[in-house]
């Protein structure tokens, strides 16, 4: 099976894995907050923490592939879409609050990533 060859699709897959990893970590830490070194082992062994680490590992391998095939100056700005997806997932999945200035900021991030990646 041949991997996708467009930088946008590869980076989008990478970003989706990163954001899903962050969501998994946030869910785990909402359930068992890290309050100090005394509960670090308990926090690190939570299933959602481990899944998040697996997702980050997969994202890293995809990022290696992207870096081996495309210019850093083209693919790295696309990584900023992680900020957008992370904020949107926080709003949609975690029910976090979102202000109008945050919405505007996300539009600027998307516009900037578009201009840099062209």
Secondary structure as UniProt FT lines:
FT   HELIX           7..31
FT   HELIX           37..39
FT   HELIX           40..44
FT   HELIX           47..69
FT   HELIX           72..75
FT   HELIX           76..80
FT   HELIX           81..92
FT   HELIX           100..117
//
